[in-house]
């Protein structure tokens, strides 16, 4: 049965207040607790742990000692890492262009990196942008689920890849082997669950209820009314996902893997830029540290893994090192985080302003004539931010 078309006429600048519920106080308490935990972790990391290992003055001196060619190399690698992330978005959502993927990625990342529970709010920001360009709720649901699942798959596979990488340098220790085994077990579990989602009607219905709750929370945080078809039925999603993966599965997998490798290359470039040689911190060890932290931050505790990522990287890379190497490691880690965590925040703010006030720079007035995405309907003309748009009917 098809639902009738609905009209999204409420702009982002005119928030719709959700009705008060009796459970608002417990939710507020959880938000306060999560914010307090984030502050505690960040304070402990940057106020106590890192200064205990090396003074910030010595760390800054190490960064200042970098040459211009080294700084240029870092900028190039960081830019390449950003672009691979945008390509990964386009691989899952082929109806948008690279510059639109850049705006969505930067805008949502800026929100996720600055606010407690920013991941949920970032979903609302992504939906606001994509829907203003004519992306349907069915496409957005497909994009969110498939890209999220593939990202988790990539993180869980990193420990196993690390074990193979370290074989080229030394025999992996028992802890790494155990981490690889846990990662592979979780990967197998999630892959089996995803397979059940595509094949089982009852599993799809249960997952649909959870998705409705998540989308509703994201839209309330973004002060935007939830799309009436945001979740709909995952029975329709199963068909669209199967069609998307059949047509573009290898592109999605390759783009996701490339984005992970590019992010690690930023870390490696920072280590080499601060003067650390292969003998002091090998590329194999840097990959092991990267894999450990990516697995550690699968479940976000702080915005963008702030505090946890830095402490995890320093703990692995500087283990057993002397004071000079420890200073260089901390300098490299802070530089890496400046490029991958801090830099997207002002870029995301600029992208958001461009989307709101200069949409023609990002998106053409019409996307008519674009090919329909695999498993999705043909695309209508896209409105600008704040304009009304008619949604296509989708199977319920």
Secondary structure by P-SEA (a helix, b strand, c coil): ccccccccccccccccccccccaaaaaaaaaaaaaaaaaaaaaaaccccccccccaaaaaaaaaaccaaaaaaaaaaaaaaaaaaaaaaaaacccccaaaaaaaaaaaaaaaaccccaaaaaaaaaaaaaaaacccaaaaaaaaaaaaaaaaaaaaaaaaaaaaaacccccccaaaaaaaaaaaaaaaaaaaaaaaaaccaaaaaaaaaaaaaaaaaaaaaacccccccccccaaaaaaaaaaaaaccaaaaaaaaaaaaaaaaaaaaaaaaaaccccccccaaaaaaaaaaaaaaaccccccccaaaaaaaaaaaaaccccaaaaaaaaaaaaaaaaaccaaaaaaaaaaaaaaaccccccccccccccccccccccccccccccbbbbbccccc
